Amino acid sequence: MEDNFYMDDKKSEKFKLLAKKRMPKVLNMMKLIENLSNTYQYNYNKKQVEKIKKDIDEMAKSIKSSFNSGLDKQKKQKKIDDYEI
């Protein structure tokens, strides 16, 4: 049981480390995409804008779904690990 705790703690630390590295990059790239909306610098049409918005929405849904699925798996595993007679 202690080995599981150590592994969970190690996995949690790895998650935090990678999230701290990756999230600023993603948020910065999203800001750069937002900058494309500047009509003083760029011309674009509705079809192009809708494509970008659709792709962003689809990726956001996929990410949310993946995290929700992961949380569900963790919850189920916790129930199994906490089983007592």
LOSE-629991 format. One line per 4 residues: number of its first residue (from 0); their letters; for each residue x, y, z of C-alpha. Coordinates in pm, whole numbers. Layout:
BEGIN
NUM) A) X,Y,Z; ... $
END
This chain:
BEGIN
0) MEDN) 0,0,0; 287,241,77; 434,174,-268; 108,292,-426 $
4) FYMD) 119,611,-218; 478,677,-328; 392,612,-693; 81,834,-673 $
8) DKKS) 286,1112,-514; 556,1078,-782; 294,1083,-1061; 130,1389,-905 $
12) EKFK) 461,1576,-891; 533,1485,-1255; 186,1611,-1355; 244,1944,-1177 $
16) LLAK) 590,1985,-1329; 470,1922,-1684; 156,2133,-1642; 368,2425,-1517 $
20) KRMP) 587,2394,-1828; 314,2334,-2084; 31,2565,-1978; 222,2894,-2019 $
24) KVLN) 322,2782,-2369; -36,2698,-2464; -174,3021,-2318; 92,3223,-2499 $
28) MMKL) 10,3053,-2829; -360,3122,-2773; -277,3489,-2719; -88,3487,-3049 $
32) IENL) -395,3340,-3219; -606,3612,-3057; -368,3869,-3207; -473,3747,-3553 $
36) SNTY) -806,3919,-3493; -638,4260,-3528; -799,4405,-3842; -531,4673,-3867 $
40) QYNY) -276,4401,-3936; -477,4123,-4102; -767,4059,-4337; -976,3747,-4297 $
44) NKKQ) -1320,3621,-4381; -1597,3455,-4185; -1512,3108,-4319; -1153,3138,-4191 $
48) VEKI) -1267,3262,-3851; -1526,2986,-3816; -1261,2724,-3901; -1026,2854,-3631 $
52) KKDI) -1305,2875,-3373; -1429,2524,-3461; -1081,2375,-3430; -1022,2545,-3094 $
56) DEMA) -1361,2429,-2963; -1301,2071,-3077; -960,2056,-2911; -1095,2210,-2589 $
60) KSIK) -1375,1951,-2582; -1124,1672,-2639; -899,1795,-2357; -1192,1829,-2116 $
64) SSFN) -1317,1483,-2207; -971,1332,-2150; -943,1491,-1806; -1296,1386,-1710 $
68) SGLD) -1223,1030,-1821; -900,1031,-1620; -1083,1155,-1310; -1346,883,-1350 $
72) KQKK) -1075,617,-1373; -905,753,-1060; -1236,752,-872; -1304,390,-969 $
76) QKKI) -951,284,-873; -982,459,-536; -1299,261,-463; -1113,-61,-542 $
80) DDYE) -808,38,-338; -1023,138,-38; -1215,-189,-33; -1242,-339,315 $
84) I) -1413,-639,464 $
END
